[in-house]
Amino acid sequence: MMQYRLERDVLGEVRVPKDAYWGPETQRTLNNFDVSGVRVPLEVIYAYAMLKKAAASANMKDGKLDTKIGIAIIKACNEVLAHKLDDQFIIDIFQAGAGTCTNMNVNEVIANRAIELLGGRKGDYRKVNPNDHVNMSQSTNDTMPSTTHIATYIAVRDLLLPSLRNLEKTLDRKAKEFEKVVKIGRTHLQDAVPMTLGQEFSGYRWSVTSTTGMLIDAQNRLLEIPIGGTAVGTGINAGEKYARYAVAELGRITGAEFRLPRSRFALMQQRLEELAVADALKEVAVAINKISSDFRLLASGPRSAIGEIALPDVIPGSSIMPGKINPSMPEMMNMVCQEVIGNCATVTEAAQGAQLEINVYTPIIVYNLIFSIKILSRGVDLFTEKCVRGIKANKAVISEKLEMDLSLSTALSPYIGYAKASEVARKAFRENKSIKQVCIEMKILDKKTLDRILDPQREAGR
């Protein structure tokens, strides 16, 4: 039978599991917001621990926090960052607005662990108080936006950017590998003029490069944090130098150049920086989704469709059709991208819900950002290693299709005019002949001239 300790808050007495490091407000959250079973991401918890650690250091330096208590808080924060207390952060992402539940969960766990480190027992808040000590010079209203910036910045830096750069390099290697493979280009899903497979892959590479650059620009906006704004941005109850000390310490902890904003009021009222990141994640997802869909088309077949590239086999494709292999990794990537695009819509809706001095929907904003970053990073890693790296060109198929390409008639237009070239193309289609064969039969140009004009390498700009 579970044992409990009795704690008290402004609403009265609360039974808390005896061994839990959380306190009464966390317990009320667990009792009232059992919505989804989806917890606040640990990335957010760790960012909060970094912030609480920086805050304790700043408050000691500012002369407000007793050194013994401050050191105990910092040690407790270090244990959170060492993943020793992960099981104490179990509240639902769908909670009371603004993130007060998350902030207090962190405050209570750190306080109770600090109490133990000072030789006390959980719940003896005379030694270390969640509000008076761990939350000193702070409010949920400035720490939750700051933590959202910290967690999102670090996740982009440490997870997603390395994955995107690896994909970019892999696509670049493929572009160089396929630079002499001339194929049919396609527009409107119809045959167009020749190009190289390398040119096609260079387009994929540069779309990743471009959208990664947009993501970095958005990420850099997260470096401004409103720490020290406390309740509404005025800095009530915070020491005069607290914010400056805290942001400097946070930089040492994270290795990132976080800074105070031009307006704490703006950063607390709005979630525009997070919205910029969500939009950038959406652009990355749209670009990679298109690449994945193209791979599915280019590999379609294997005998009755395009079939110009071969993807690595990773898993049987059918429970009823023996030997069928599907483009499973691109399909996975499509679904990841679709999820990210949908998450951006959630962030947009939540961001526009800001009212007056704060946005109460920050918990769902940071959840969707972190979730998008994590699935994009992992999805891109798998896509790169299990699909892109092993793509091969089906040169025989490409050559066969290229020989019968009707769009080669485009190169004839400067010599015989658009109308005559159209007549040649339609005749070649009706009679299932090549453009060159029809031109010779119609005695339009001699074979030597046709060989030069209709050279696919020349038309592809090689």
HUKA-V297501 format. One record per residue. D_LAST is the distance of its C-alpha to the last C-alpha in Angstrom with 2 decimals. Layout:
BEGIN
d_last: <D_LAST/D_LAST>
END
This chain:
BEGIN
d_last: <77.52/75.39/77.33/76.91/77.81/79.01/77.20/77.74/75.68/76.50/76.81/79.15/79.13/76.14/76.10/73.26/72.61/74.49/71.59/68.97/67.78/67.21/70.06/71.58/68.77/66.23/68.76/69.25/65.48/65.47/68.46/67.09/63.31/62.69/59.89/56.79/57.16/53.98/54.87/53.77/50.71/51.77/49.02/51.16/54.31/52.87/51.73/55.28/56.73/54.67/55.99/59.58/59.38/58.21/60.91/63.64/62.65/62.59/65.95/67.54/66.22/67.48/70.90/71.08/70.58/72.94/71.20/72.46/71.17/67.86/67.23/68.08/65.63/62.85/63.66/63.56/60.18/58.90/60.12/58.21/55.04/55.76/55.72/59.43/60.47/57.65/60.15/62.06/59.37/59.66/59.94/58.00/55.10/56.88/59.81/61.82/59.72/58.24/58.16/61.78/62.13/59.22/60.52/64.02/62.87/61.27/64.32/66.78/65.02/64.61/68.21/69.74/67.87/68.88/72.47/72.40/71.05/74.05/76.41/76.98/76.57/74.02/75.20/77.27/75.48/78.10/76.16/72.63/72.14/68.86/69.29/71.27/69.48/66.08/65.31/66.93/65.40/63.11/62.79/60.55/59.37/57.71/57.02/55.21/52.58/52.30/51.95/49.33/47.25/47.84/47.09/43.95/42.59/43.23/41.77/38.48/38.44/39.52/38.17/35.30/33.24/32.92/31.84/29.16/27.82/27.70/25.78/23.31/22.80/22.54/19.86/17.90/18.33/17.20/13.97/13.26/14.69/12.48/9.07/8.08/10.33/9.02/12.07/13.93/14.22/17.88/20.12/23.93/23.51/22.32/19.18/16.59/13.12/10.37/8.67/8.43/11.89/11.03/10.25/13.51/15.35/14.38/16.14/19.04/19.27/19.47/22.01/24.16/23.84/24.82/27.76/28.95/29.24/31.33/33.50/34.16/35.21/37.60/38.85/39.88/42.16/44.18/45.34/48.10/51.06/54.42/56.60/60.06/60.11/62.45/63.75/62.31/60.61/63.72/64.01/67.53/69.04/66.30/67.21/66.21/63.76/62.84/59.41/58.28/59.53/58.01/54.48/54.54/55.73/53.15/50.43/51.90/52.10/48.57/46.58/45.28/46.19/48.20/50.10/52.71/51.54/52.37/54.30/55.62/56.88/53.41/52.04/55.06/55.11/51.46/48.75/45.85/44.17/44.19/42.88/39.92/39.14/39.58/37.19/34.59/35.15/34.67/31.29/30.22/31.61/29.92/26.46/27.13/28.84/25.76/23.65/26.48/26.75/23.08/23.52/26.54/24.77/21.75/24.34/26.80/28.51/28.50/28.96/29.52/26.79/23.10/23.25/19.57/20.63/23.91/25.99/28.68/32.05/34.64/37.54/38.89/38.03/41.11/44.88/45.28/42.14/41.97/38.67/36.86/34.48/33.39/30.67/33.51/31.88/29.75/32.98/34.88/32.38/32.64/36.41/36.34/34.21/36.54/39.51/38.13/37.49/41.07/42.45/41.00/43.07/46.13/45.55/45.14/48.39/50.22/48.99/50.28/53.63/54.63/58.07/59.88/59.66/57.68/55.37/57.27/54.24/52.60/53.20/51.00/48.35/48.07/48.29/45.32/43.24/44.04/43.60/40.16/39.05/40.43/38.95/35.51/35.58/36.83/34.67/31.46/32.62/33.21/30.03/27.96/29.91/30.68/27.57/24.35/24.77/25.14/22.48/20.81/18.09/19.77/17.22/19.69/20.26/16.64/16.11/19.38/18.73/15.33/17.15/19.68/17.60/19.56/17.12/15.13/18.05/16.58/14.49/17.91/19.72/19.15/20.56/23.34/23.96/23.78/27.06/26.31/22.90/24.88/27.43/24.95/23.56/27.15/28.29/25.54/26.59/30.28/30.06/27.55/25.32/21.66/20.48/20.01/23.49/25.13/23.68/25.07/28.35/28.74/27.92/25.63/23.17/23.18/21.16/19.26/18.16/17.38/15.24/13.09/13.28/12.97/10.05/8.68/5.26/5.52/7.42/5.54/3.78/0.00>
END
